[in-house]
Every structure is written in structure tokens, then in C-alpha cells.
Amino acid sequence: MKNRNFPPMKYTKGQKVQFKCDGKTLHGIIKILDFGSSFDNDYHSYDILVREENMLYKHIPEAEIFE
């Protein structure tokens, strides 16, 4: 069984953030918070909407997001 004692999530729903994808820095808004990730991983992840592309990027690890 994995350790499920996670720290609080760093970002909140609706928060504007940045992350990298394919070498590009993308700007988006957090739409969904996956506490402990949706894949039973040992980190939090987020689904981020990038409006300029009308694209929802799913399961972005917290460590790959910045403000």
C-alpha cells in the first residue's frame, strides 16, 4: 500500500498557473485538483485549461507547475 500522508495541495481551483509542454511554456487555469493523483501515485496532479488552445491538459504533476 502506498503512503497516503500527503501535504496540502499547493495550488487551488481557478488559480492561474504556468507549466511546460513540448518545450513551450503554457499559461492556464486549474480546473480539477487530483489529490494524490488520479492514478494512485505519490504526488498531487491537476487538470489545467489553456484557453488559447481550447485544451484541457490532464494529470499535470504539481512539481511541473509554477506561478
C-alpha positions in Angstrom: 0.0 0.0 0.0 1.3 3.5 -0.9 1.9 6.2 1.6 -1.2 8.4 1.5 0.0 11.0 4.0 0.2 13.9 1.5 1.0 17.5 2.3 -1.8 20.0 1.3 -2.1 20.8 -2.3 0.0 23.9 -3.4 -2.5 25.3 -5.9 -6.2 26.0 -5.9 -9.1 25.6 -8.3 -9.3 28.7 -10.6 -5.7 29.7 -10.0 -3.7 30.9 -12.9 -0.5 28.9 -13.4 2.2 28.0 -15.9 3.7 24.7 -17.0 5.9 23.4 -19.8 4.7 21.0 -22.5 6.8 20.1 -25.6 9.3 22.8 -24.7 6.7 25.5 -24.6 5.6 27.4 -21.5 1.8 27.3 -21.4 -0.5 29.6 -19.3 -3.7 28.2 -17.9 -6.3 27.9 -15.2 -6.6 25.0 -12.8 -9.9 23.3 -13.3 -9.6 20.0 -11.4 -7.4 19.0 -8.4 -6.4 15.3 -8.1 -5.4 14.8 -4.5 -2.7 12.1 -4.6 -3.2 12.0 -8.4 -5.9 10.1 -10.1 -3.6 7.2 -10.9 -2.8 6.3 -7.2 0.6 8.0 -7.4 2.6 9.6 -4.7 2.1 13.2 -5.8 -0.8 15.6 -6.5 -1.8 16.4 -10.0 -4.0 19.0 -11.7 -6.1 19.4 -14.9 -5.3 22.8 -16.5 -7.4 24.6 -19.1 -5.3 26.5 -21.7 -7.9 28.8 -23.2 -5.8 29.9 -26.2 -5.8 26.3 -27.4 -9.3 25.4 -26.0 -7.5 22.4 -24.5 -7.7 20.7 -21.1 -4.3 19.3 -20.1 -4.8 16.4 -17.7 -2.8 15.0 -14.8 -0.1 17.6 -14.7 2.2 16.8 -11.7 2.3 19.5 -9.1 6.2 19.6 -9.4 5.9 20.7 -13.0 3.6 23.7 -12.3 4.8 27.2 -11.4 3.2 30.6 -11.0 
